[in-house]
Amino acid sequence: MSGDIEDKPQPLIEHLMELRTRLMWSIGAFFVAFIACFFFAKDLFNYLVIPYKTAVQWANLDVEKAQLIYTAPQEFFFTQVKVAMFGGLVVAFPIIAAQVYKFVAPGLYKNERQAFLPFLVASPVLFLMGGALVYFFFTPMVMWFFLSMQQAPGHDEIAISLMPKVSEYLSLIMTLVFSFGLVFQLPVITTLLARVGLLTSQWLAEKRKFAIVLAFVVAAVLTPPDPMSQIGLAIPTILLYEISIYAARLVERQRARRAVEKETGSADVAKTDSV
């Protein structure tokens, strides 16, 4: 296949060649983005540290004394590699998503492509919304919670201070970003399943109580073992579940309207033929 999308059967060998081409483009895009991000890895990490500085301000501590440490010679280098990989994946995602679509699209009907494209756009937008929530609010809140547990030196007490490691801080924020980003895909997934008839809004509404329990279980698995992180992920998950129910109802209304229009059109054709 070329860059044009055509509706015609393809032999297995051509499918494999097409898959190889799409993989090469995706890997190449990620590699170029990774190199570019690694060049600015330290600057990118400084941007990721901003939520921690915000938490320090919320805790009424001296921002000038806030610091992150690393205890192994190679730790900060590998942290920068992880930052570059994370940034490279984000930068290259549009190209990777386009390659996935070009590989899948020939197997779809025209109306299926038109239905698939909005979700291809909505998915990264929702992921970025989840990441933005983590960056601007949730990470500062979690770090403020941890900073509040510090102990000042006093009578019969020693100083207990938080000195996060660069690798552990990056692991925390990346875990939160991916967790929230995946959870924010819930409306997309449920809407797709509703479109193909595997889910209904009534079924989702009936399973609401189980979804609430599952939201807290998933939050406990995906987030660090502290109540702030778990509650902070579970509540948006429950809200997104409610949005998913509403989205499924919209899909059902659209399907019902199309069915009525189709029946009306068929009736009009039948009347015309009889005349």
Buried (B, 14 or more C-beta within 10 A) or exposed (E): BEEEBEEEEBEEEEBEEBEEBBEEBBEEBBEBBBEBBBEBBEEBBEEBBEBBBBBBBBBEBEEEEBEBEBEEEEBBEBBBBBBBBBBBBBBBBEBBBBBEBBBBBBEBEEEBBEBBEEBBEBBBEBBBBBBBBBBEEBBBBBBBBBBEEEEEEEEEEEEEEBEBBBBBBBBBBBBBBBBBBBBBBBBBBBBBBBBEEEBBBEEBBEBEEEBBEBBBEBBBEBBBEEEBBBEBBBEBBBEBBBBBBEBBBEBBEEEEEEEEEEEEEEEEEEEEEEE
